């Protein structure tokens, strides 16, 4: 890794470009937790299986290599290697002197059989390439060296690599690895070789904040395959024979040895110092002047180890503004929060969405004609209070600076989807029919695998860095039930403002309702964040593919999670009787149920689920935890207990499971539940889904709910809660506290982010030595 002269910093660079998505893209992903990386290789391979495409080596080189060496430079390199007797001529063709037959035919083990790679790389590195500077990376053989990580649980090993570490070093660090190599002498090792290479690349992309993309090389016998991984897709080349075609291998090694660090996948906008802290450079414009601002990480707020390279890979840091060398600007400089994420290239940024929402709120204030204005003027805070001096803005997190960075490379137009990289089972061709002389349903042969070749655009992505002005606590980390109730009641005000602007949030969870206060004695102020999936409400958009399930299953609205509208509860007044007349007009096929569309009440319902989760799963009381486990599960298909909990009357069992002071909350929660169900069914029966004014009463109902429970808050408000990141000291030894269910965000947005765990629930245990004091 490069040293930044005069600063004592080391840092790397990366690059990538874009396209657009043509529909939903689904990719299963999960967190690796703290399990050692090498152990879940099968799981990583399973999740990455559908992320790969393949292209000819001739197409791979110009599109994916760091750079493609010019033909004249390659010829000149051939001559130099011939003088060194690295290349020899055999029957008029160039061959590597040490490998005139495939390595599998050599009597020996892997390392000596491929020692040629080290010799070739050293020779290439010693020959100048016109217009190129020799970089700091060198080839290294390292079959027994564990790759170190700042994220816990890493124990990958690779056969070789291109690294910038000292050749005499006994260690390997992810931040220094530009390309990893795995090789094997037996063709039966292909799948295992691929898994090992992939696992190491996943570790690099998880651990190295500076990395935008990375490379790999696998060799089986004499066949070389090139690998490229980015946040939008992964690509491999068709294999080539390096014994018969040594010039291709020379070309690849030239590219890695003479590329810039940015070409190798390192981001020039992020530097890492000797302590492991990062300095982000954020371009900024102030008073028409372009200048860069720098933010140094002081603690990790949210990171996780994904089992899939493709995706958003959100990281959240506590930062302070600094100068380019990393020195803090002023001792009184306040801490900020920086979010680093890969968005779809076509997606609006958080700052752009927030700006549009603010414009629409101001337009609502100006018009003053809407029925919502009159209805909400009677609530507290009133519309006029919120309008005065732009007080409404305090309900949203402040954006200090933001930056759209590099784009991922577009997927090669000559590529095709690639399957079976990690399995020896042959795929079953689709479609298949098997009719053994009679009628019946065709069945795939046992032990065969079928693949859905549906459309997959591999939407390109862009870096997005946004700096928030306040270091906050997530509502899922607040210490008492009373604090949660106070912040959730304010969140209803924030959602009311979005409703007035005509926007739905669509991703309300315990991790993006934030709370900020100036001191420990100050009251909490809600800050609504994560507007990435917010959009203007439209009942006419009924394409499920464009409006997929988004959010954390724990708190996802019932109708969205179950993909159906709540049916009205009808009571039959007399015993049913079936007669001839019933067959005269009945029985006609009904029109299919229209897809559920996310509406304003859905955002409010998520508040209700957070409150229920808080008083069951976050209280150190085993009966309530056990009850909550049945309802709150990270499943896209809701469990029966969850369905019943909203659609049916809350039972005495729920009240009985609660800690004694909290039992009085069961009745108000039942009143609000019943109110929501009736509101859902009435609005749909009255064809009022598109009528904005039909959601006024839902907002008024939530205001009344919080006003009523506030009256008894003195008796239950001080009930302590377990926090997953900083447990309350008196609760750390309470039985069952460690088993509390943790919410995970599962997203099925416009592209391949499906099933991506939310960083809030996936913070690794040993990512740097410092602990965050905030959450965003």
DOKE-242182 format. One line per 4 residues: their letters; for each residue x, y, z of C-alpha. Coordinates in steps of 0.05 Angstrom, whole numbers, plus 5000, padded with zeros to 4 digits. Example, Ala and Ser with C-alpha at 12.3 -4.5 7.8 and 13.67 -1.06 7.14 Angstrom:
BEGIN
as> 5246,4910,5156 | 5273,4979,5143
END
This chain:
BEGIN
xxxx> 5000,5000,5000 | 5026,5069,4983 | 5053,5118,5035 | 5029,5189,5029
xxxx> 5091,5230,5032 | 5097,5277,5090 | 5034,5250,5124 | 5054,5182,5151
xxxx> 4991,5155,5118 | 4981,5096,5074 | 4923,5092,5026 | 4896,5059,4964
xxxx> 4850,5076,4904 | 4796,5045,4861 | 4755,5055,4800 | 4690,5031,4768
xxxx> 4633,5055,4718 | 4554,5046,4708 | 4488,5027,4671 | 4415,5019,4694
xxxx> 4370,4965,4720 | 4314,4936,4680 | 4276,4904,4737 | 4284,4869,4803
xxxx> 4347,4830,4814 | 4348,4780,4870 | 4411,4756,4905 | 4412,4719,4970
xxxx> 4462,4747,5019 | 4476,4739,5093 | 4527,4761,5144 | 4588,4721,5159
xxxx> 4585,4741,5232 | 4648,4724,5270 | 4654,4653,5243 | 4722,4640,5212
xxxx> 4720,4659,5139 | 4746,4593,5112 | 4692,4553,5147 | 4630,4580,5111
xxxx> 4663,4574,5042 | 4605,4532,5018 | 4556,4584,5042 | 4595,4640,5007
xxxx> 4598,4599,4943 | 4523,4586,4947 | 4507,4660,4954 | 4556,4682,4900
xxxx> 4537,4628,4850 | 4488,4672,4812 | 4534,4734,4811 | 4582,4709,4758
xxxx> 4588,4718,4684 | 4641,4692,4636 | 4675,4723,4577 | 4732,4704,4530
xxxx> 4802,4721,4554 | 4810,4766,4494 | 4749,4806,4516 | 4767,4803,4591
xxxx> 4835,4835,4583 | 4816,4903,4553 | 4753,4909,4596 | 4774,4883,4664
xxxx> 4850,4881,4671 | 4881,4941,4707 | 4906,4960,4637 | 4920,4922,4573
xxxx> 4993,4926,4554 | 5006,4949,4483 | 5026,4896,4433 | 5094,4929,4421
xxxx> 5108,4928,4496 | 5090,4855,4500 | 5137,4839,4441 | 5193,4877,4474
xxxx> 5180,4839,4539 | 5184,4773,4500 | 5252,4792,4474 | 5277,4810,4543
xxxx> 5251,4746,4573 | 5284,4706,4517 | 5351,4738,4533 | 5342,4717,4606
xxxx> 5325,4647,4581 | 5257,4651,4614 | 5226,4641,4545 | 5253,4590,4496
xxxx> 5230,4570,4427 | 5201,4500,4417 | 5180,4479,4347 | 5177,4552,4328
xxxx> 5132,4571,4387 | 5151,4609,4451 | 5150,4567,4514 | 5170,4579,4587
xxxx> 5236,4545,4597 | 5216,4515,4664 | 5149,4488,4641 | 5152,4452,4575
xxxx> 5098,4403,4598 | 5036,4416,4640 | 5050,4421,4715 | 5006,4361,4729
xxxx> 5057,4318,4692 | 5114,4342,4736 | 5132,4297,4794 | 5123,4343,4853
xxxx> 5075,4383,4897 | 5039,4447,4880 | 5090,4499,4904 | 5151,4474,4865
xxxx> 5108,4458,4805 | 5088,4531,4799 | 5153,4564,4821 | 5157,4589,4749
xxxx> 5106,4642,4767 | 5154,4674,4816 | 5211,4672,4765 | 5168,4701,4710
xxxx> 5142,4758,4753 | 5212,4777,4777 | 5237,4778,4705 | 5179,4820,4681
xxxx> 5186,4869,4738 | 5259,4882,4719 | 5242,4904,4648 | 5218,4976,4637
xxxx> 5151,4988,4603 | 5146,5052,4563 | 5100,5103,4594 | 5090,5060,4656
xxxx> 5121,5063,4726 | 5137,4999,4763 | 5088,4996,4822 | 5100,4971,4893
xxxx> 5066,4904,4883 | 5105,4839,4874 | 5087,4767,4865 | 5094,4725,4928
xxxx> 5087,4650,4942 | 5051,4642,5009 | 5015,4575,5016 | 5017,4572,5092
xxxx> 5006,4645,5110 | 4939,4667,5140 | 4910,4731,5112 | 4901,4781,5170
xxxx> 4838,4822,5177 | 4813,4878,5221 | 4746,4841,5221 | 4746,4781,5267
xxxx> 4745,4709,5246 | 4789,4709,5185 | 4834,4649,5169 | 4839,4646,5093
xxxx> 4903,4623,5060 | 4922,4629,4987 | 4977,4597,4945 | 5003,4663,4919
xxxx> 4987,4737,4911 | 5008,4804,4884 | 5023,4844,4948 | 5055,4909,4968
xxxx> 5081,4881,5033 | 5155,4871,5045 | 5177,4805,5012 | 5209,4785,5078
xxxx> 5145,4796,5117 | 5116,4734,5150 | 5045,4760,5146 | 4993,4780,5095
xxxx> 4943,4836,5104 | 4880,4847,5063 | 4898,4920,5051 | 4962,4900,5013
xxxx> 4932,4845,4968 | 4917,4868,4897 | 4906,4798,4868 | 4904,4729,4899
xxxx> 4924,4663,4866 | 4901,4592,4877 | 4929,4533,4837 | 4921,4458,4835
xxxx> 4952,4399,4799 | 4889,4358,4791 | 4827,4374,4749 | 4783,4347,4805
xxxx> 4805,4407,4848 | 4769,4459,4806 | 4709,4471,4851 | 4750,4472,4915
xxxx> 4803,4517,4883 | 4748,4566,4862 | 4717,4566,4932 | 4784,4582,4964
xxxx> 4798,4639,4916 | 4728,4667,4924 | 4731,4664,5000 | 4796,4704,5001
xxxx> 4767,4756,4954 | 4705,4763,4996 | 4750,4774,5057 | 4789,4829,5021
xxxx> 4726,4865,4998 | 4695,4861,5067 | 4756,4883,5105 | 4791,4936,5062
xxxx> 4751,5000,5063 | 4796,5028,5009 | 4778,4973,4959 | 4731,4985,4902
xxxx> 4744,4920,4865 | 4794,4863,4868 | 4825,4809,4825 | 4840,4735,4828
xxxx> 4875,4682,4787 | 4862,4608,4790 | 4904,4555,4755 | 4887,4482,4747
xxxx> 4944,4442,4715 | 4962,4489,4658 | 4896,4526,4651 | 4891,4598,4677
xxxx> 4826,4634,4694 | 4823,4708,4710 | 4773,4735,4762 | 4746,4805,4774
xxxx> 4699,4825,4831 | 4661,4890,4841 | 4599,4914,4878 | 4557,4905,4815
xxxx> 4580,4839,4788 | 4636,4787,4784 | 4668,4764,4719 | 4714,4707,4700
xxxx> 4752,4694,4636 | 4750,4631,4595 | 4812,4592,4615 | 4875,4596,4573
xxxx> 4934,4548,4571 | 4996,4584,4596 | 5043,4527,4572 | 5020,4534,4501
xxxx> 5006,4609,4504 | 5057,4640,4552 | 5048,4709,4521 | 4978,4715,4553
xxxx> 5006,4702,4623 | 5062,4752,4609 | 5011,4804,4589 | 4971,4792,4653
xxxx> 5032,4797,4698 | 5054,4861,4662 | 4986,4891,4677 | 4990,4876,4752
xxxx> 5063,4898,4759 | 5058,4964,4722 | 4987,4987,4739 | 4972,5047,4782
xxxx> 4940,5033,4849 | 4875,5063,4825 | 4876,5014,4766 | 4887,4957,4816
xxxx> 4823,4975,4853 | 4845,5024,4908 | 4805,5087,4921 | 4844,5153,4916
xxxx> 4791,5186,4960 | 4807,5143,5021 | 4873,5137,5058 | 4891,5092,5117
xxxx> 4941,5112,5170 | 4987,5068,5210 | 4936,5060,5266 | 4883,5033,5219
xxxx> 4839,5096,5218 | 4814,5121,5151 | 4814,5191,5122 | 4758,5205,5072
xxxx> 4766,5262,5023 | 4699,5294,5005 | 4699,5345,4949 | 4657,5405,4969
xxxx> 4635,5471,4940 | 4627,5532,4985 | 4609,5601,4959 | 4625,5578,4889
xxxx> 4694,5554,4910 | 4715,5481,4901 | 4752,5453,4960 | 4762,5385,4991
xxxx> 4741,5369,5062 | 4773,5312,5101 | 4741,5267,5154 | 4779,5219,5198
xxxx> 4746,5157,5226 | 4748,5151,5301 | 4702,5092,5312 | 4663,5041,5272
xxxx> 4588,5050,5283 | 4562,4998,5235 | 4599,4947,5192 | 4586,4874,5176
xxxx> 4619,4818,5141 | 4577,4799,5081 | 4580,4731,5047 | 4567,4766,4980
xxxx> 4611,4818,4946 | 4555,4845,4903 | 4512,4897,4938 | 4510,4962,4978
xxxx> 4563,4944,5030 | 4543,5001,5076 | 4594,5024,5127 | 4580,5077,5180
xxxx> 4634,5113,5218 | 4641,5164,5273 | 4687,5217,5244 | 4718,5285,5259
xxxx> 4736,5336,5207 | 4812,5341,5197 | 4865,5367,5150 | 4895,5325,5094
xxxx> 4948,5295,5141 | 4894,5272,5190 | 4904,5324,5245 | 4838,5347,5275
xxxx> 4821,5418,5255 | 4804,5441,5325 | 4799,5409,5394 | 4727,5433,5397
xxxx> 4711,5402,5329 | 4646,5362,5338 | 4641,5290,5318 | 4602,5273,5255
xxxx> 4576,5210,5223 | 4599,5186,5155 | 4561,5134,5115 | 4596,5099,5058
xxxx> 4552,5058,5011 | 4546,5033,4940 | 4481,5055,4908 | 4450,5037,4842
xxxx> 4476,5086,4792 | 4405,5108,4775 | 4385,5118,4848 | 4376,5186,4879
xxxx> 4422,5200,4937 | 4401,5213,5009 | 4415,5287,5001 | 4375,5292,4936
xxxx> 4315,5255,4966 | 4316,5297,5029 | 4320,5361,4988 | 4259,5339,4946
xxxx> 4220,5322,5010 | 4236,5390,5039 | 4213,5425,4975 | 4147,5387,4977
xxxx> 4137,5402,5051 | 4147,5476,5037 | 4099,5473,4979 | 4047,5441,5026
xxxx> 4058,5498,5075 | 4049,5550,5021 | 3985,5521,4993 | 3948,5515,5060
xxxx> 3887,5489,5022 | 3894,5415,5034 | 3847,5380,5082 | 3908,5353,5116
xxxx> 3930,5423,5135 | 3867,5437,5174 | 3867,5369,5207 | 3940,5373,5229
xxxx> 3936,5445,5251 | 3897,5419,5311 | 3952,5370,5330 | 4014,5386,5371
xxxx> 4062,5408,5344 | 4015,5443,5296 | 4031,5454,5223 | 4043,5528,5236
xxxx> 4092,5510,5292 | 4130,5464,5246 | 4130,5515,5190 | 4158,5571,5233
xxxx> 4233,5582,5219 | 4237,5515,5184 | 4229,5478,5250 | 4206,5417,5212
xxxx> 4278,5404,5191 | 4298,5384,5262 | 4260,5319,5252 | 4308,5297,5198
xxxx> 4382,5284,5204 | 4426,5341,5181 | 4469,5329,5119 | 4535,5366,5124
xxxx> 4568,5342,5059 | 4560,5287,5008 | 4596,5260,4948 | 4581,5213,4890
xxxx> 4645,5176,4874 | 4669,5122,4827 | 4623,5079,4785 | 4630,5005,4774
xxxx> 4653,4979,4707 | 4594,4961,4662 | 4586,4887,4652 | 4621,4864,4588
xxxx> 4569,4862,4532 | 4601,4797,4506 | 4592,4759,4570 | 4544,4704,4590
xxxx> 4518,4681,4657 | 4563,4628,4689 | 4540,4571,4733 | 4572,4512,4768
xxxx> 4636,4547,4788 | 4633,4516,4857 | 4602,4448,4845 | 4618,4386,4805
xxxx> 4544,4371,4793 | 4524,4384,4721 | 4464,4431,4710 | 4401,4404,4681
xxxx> 4384,4437,4615 | 4320,4477,4615 | 4266,4465,4595 | 4264,4389,4602
xxxx> 4207,4342,4587 | 4206,4269,4601 | 4147,4228,4577 | 4157,4154,4588
xxxx> 4101,4131,4542 | 4047,4159,4585 | 4019,4222,4616 | 4049,4254,4677
xxxx> 4090,4311,4704 | 4162,4314,4679 | 4212,4311,4736 | 4285,4331,4737
xxxx> 4334,4276,4745 | 4358,4265,4816 | 4423,4299,4836 | 4415,4350,4780
xxxx> 4409,4425,4790 | 4363,4471,4751 | 4375,4545,4741 | 4326,4601,4729
xxxx> 4354,4640,4671 | 4309,4700,4684 | 4333,4770,4665 | 4389,4798,4708
xxxx> 4417,4866,4691 | 4473,4869,4743 | 4457,4942,4754 | 4519,4985,4757
xxxx> 4532,5021,4822 | 4563,5086,4847 | 4599,5104,4910 | 4561,5150,4956
xxxx> 4591,5182,5018 | 4547,5226,5062 | 4568,5263,5125 | 4514,5274,5178
xxxx> 4518,5331,5228 | 4496,5293,5290 | 4521,5230,5324 | 4457,5195,5344
xxxx> 4430,5134,5380 | 4385,5086,5343 | 4317,5077,5376 | 4338,5003,5381
xxxx> 4395,5024,5427 | 4358,5070,5475 | 4362,5048,5548 | 4290,5054,5573
xxxx> 4220,5041,5547 | 4202,5113,5563 | 4258,5139,5518 | 4235,5094,5462
xxxx> 4162,5118,5470 | 4184,5191,5469 | 4225,5183,5406 | 4173,5141,5370
xxxx> 4120,5193,5384 | 4166,5245,5351 | 4178,5197,5293 | 4103,5200,5280
xxxx> 4111,5275,5271 | 4167,5263,5221 | 4124,5214,5183 | 4067,5264,5185
xxxx> 4113,5315,5151 | 4130,5264,5097 | 4056,5249,5089 | 4042,5323,5079
xxxx> 4097,5323,5026 | 4065,5262,4993 | 4123,5216,5008 | 4126,5146,5039
xxxx> 4190,5125,5075 | 4183,5049,5062 | 4240,5028,5108 | 4221,5046,5179
xxxx> 4261,5004,5229 | 4295,5007,5297 | 4360,5027,5262 | 4338,5087,5221
xxxx> 4295,5122,5273 | 4351,5160,5308 | 4354,5202,5371 | 4400,5260,5385
xxxx> 4412,5302,5447 | 4463,5355,5465 | 4478,5327,5534 | 4458,5270,5579
xxxx> 4407,5315,5614 | 4376,5341,5549 | 4313,5310,5520 | 4319,5265,5459
xxxx> 4302,5294,5391 | 4283,5245,5336 | 4322,5245,5271 | 4291,5207,5213
xxxx> 4345,5177,5168 | 4356,5126,5112 | 4313,5159,5059 | 4345,5117,5004
xxxx> 4280,5078,4990 | 4232,5136,5003 | 4190,5157,4944 | 4129,5198,4926
xxxx> 4065,5159,4937 | 4027,5134,4877 | 3971,5084,4880 | 3974,5075,4804
xxxx> 4043,5041,4808 | 4020,4970,4818 | 4079,4933,4787 | 4105,4887,4841
xxxx> 4171,4882,4805 | 4181,4957,4813 | 4155,4958,4885 | 4184,4897,4918
xxxx> 4190,4880,4991 | 4235,4930,5026 | 4253,4937,5099 | 4267,4898,5162
xxxx> 4219,4838,5167 | 4210,4850,5242 | 4179,4918,5228 | 4154,4911,5157
xxxx> 4080,4927,5148 | 4036,4867,5150 | 4006,4876,5081 | 4074,4886,5049
xxxx> 4107,4827,5083 | 4049,4780,5068 | 4038,4810,4998 | 3963,4814,5008
xxxx> 3913,4864,5034 | 3880,4850,5101 | 3812,4819,5089 | 3751,4849,5125
xxxx> 3728,4807,5183 | 3656,4784,5167 | 3611,4748,5215 | 3558,4700,5187
xxxx> 3491,4713,5220 | 3460,4647,5201 | 3484,4577,5187 | 3506,4572,5113
xxxx> 3465,4530,5066 | 3484,4508,4995 | 3429,4505,4942 | 3419,4501,4867
xxxx> 3416,4577,4860 | 3487,4583,4885 | 3512,4547,4823 | 3472,4590,4775
xxxx> 3511,4655,4783 | 3569,4636,4828 | 3633,4600,4813 | 3658,4649,4760
xxxx> 3734,4661,4764 | 3750,4724,4802 | 3800,4776,4779 | 3868,4767,4811
xxxx> 3881,4808,4873 | 3919,4872,4855 | 3990,4876,4883 | 3996,4912,4949
xxxx> 4021,4983,4944 | 4059,5016,5000 | 4018,5072,5032 | 4024,5123,5088
xxxx> 3992,5079,5141 | 4045,5026,5128 | 4099,5073,5154 | 4058,5083,5217
xxxx> 4047,5009,5227 | 4122,4999,5230 | 4123,5045,5291 | 4073,4999,5325
xxxx> 4116,4938,5310 | 4178,4972,5338 | 4140,4988,5402 | 4117,4916,5410
xxxx> 4187,4890,5396 | 4216,4937,5448 | 4172,4914,5505 | 4180,4840,5488
xxxx> 4248,4825,5457 | 4288,4881,5489 | 4266,4871,5561 | 4306,4822,5603
xxxx> 4246,4780,5619 | 4247,4709,5591 | 4170,4701,5581 | 4167,4764,5538
xxxx> 4230,4745,5500 | 4201,4676,5485 | 4135,4708,5463 | 4171,4757,5418
xxxx> 4214,4704,5385 | 4151,4673,5354 | 4131,4739,5322 | 4197,4772,5304
xxxx> 4235,4729,5255 | 4280,4749,5197 | 4236,4716,5145 | 4206,4744,5082
xxxx> 4147,4697,5091 | 4116,4719,5157 | 4106,4665,5211 | 4034,4648,5230
xxxx> 4044,4680,5299 | 4059,4747,5266 | 3999,4743,5220 | 3953,4729,5277
xxxx> 3983,4782,5322 | 3960,4838,5277 | 3897,4808,5246 | 3868,4779,5310
xxxx> 3853,4807,5378 | 3913,4812,5424 | 3904,4757,5476 | 3913,4754,5551
xxxx> 3975,4711,5536 | 4010,4774,5509 | 3993,4815,5571 | 4015,4758,5616
xxxx> 4083,4751,5583 | 4101,4824,5595 | 4142,4850,5653 | 4093,4874,5706
xxxx> 4100,4950,5696 | 4091,4941,5621 | 4027,4900,5624 | 3985,4963,5624
xxxx> 4011,4977,5553 | 3976,4915,5525 | 3906,4947,5524 | 3927,5011,5487
xxxx> 3967,4969,5437 | 3905,4927,5425 | 3862,4990,5414 | 3913,5016,5363
xxxx> 3918,4948,5329 | 3843,4943,5321 | 3840,5014,5296 | 3894,5000,5243
xxxx> 3859,4937,5217 | 3792,4973,5211 | 3825,5032,5177 | 3859,4986,5126
xxxx> 3796,4948,5109 | 3750,5009,5108 | 3797,5048,5063 | 3802,4991,5013
xxxx> 3727,4978,5015 | 3714,5051,5001 | 3765,5051,4944 | 3804,5104,4982
xxxx> 3874,5077,4974 | 3892,5134,4927 | 3856,5187,4968 | 3909,5225,5008
xxxx> 3858,5252,5058 | 3838,5180,5077 | 3902,5173,5117 | 3890,5233,5162
xxxx> 3853,5193,5215 | 3910,5141,5217 | 3958,5197,5237 | 3909,5225,5287
xxxx> 3900,5156,5317 | 3975,5148,5329 | 3979,5216,5362 | 3922,5198,5409
xxxx> 3956,5131,5425 | 4021,5163,5447 | 3983,5217,5486 | 3945,5163,5524
xxxx> 4005,5119,5541 | 4043,5182,5562 | 3994,5190,5620 | 4019,5126,5653
xxxx> 4091,5132,5632 | 4114,5146,5703 | 4100,5074,5722 | 4133,5038,5662
xxxx> 4178,5090,5630 | 4240,5073,5671 | 4239,4999,5651 | 4310,4983,5628
xxxx> 4324,4954,5560 | 4379,4909,5534 | 4421,4940,5479 | 4460,4894,5433
xxxx> 4519,4939,5425 | 4527,4968,5495 | 4487,4924,5544 | 4462,4957,5607
xxxx> 4512,4937,5661 | 4459,4910,5710 | 4429,4866,5655 | 4490,4832,5625
xxxx> 4481,4769,5667 | 4406,4764,5662 | 4386,4695,5634 | 4359,4699,5564
xxxx> 4386,4769,5549 | 4438,4742,5501 | 4385,4705,5461 | 4342,4765,5445
xxxx> 4324,4766,5371 | 4363,4817,5330 | 4330,4850,5271 | 4362,4843,5203
xxxx> 4343,4885,5144 | 4322,4844,5083 | 4315,4887,5021 | 4286,4869,4954
xxxx> 4293,4935,4919 | 4303,4949,4845 | 4365,4905,4839 | 4406,4852,4872
xxxx> 4404,4877,4944 | 4354,4824,4965 | 4367,4794,5033 | 4423,4842,5051
xxxx> 4430,4845,5127 | 4425,4913,5157 | 4490,4937,5186 | 4455,4955,5251
xxxx> 4450,4882,5270 | 4515,4858,5242 | 4571,4898,5275 | 4632,4853,5283
xxxx> 4661,4845,5352 | 4733,4865,5335 | 4733,4919,5282 | 4785,4967,5311
xxxx> 4797,4979,5384 | 4751,5039,5393 | 4677,5035,5410 | 4626,5080,5379
xxxx> 4584,5123,5425 | 4532,5136,5372 | 4489,5102,5320 | 4463,5124,5254
END
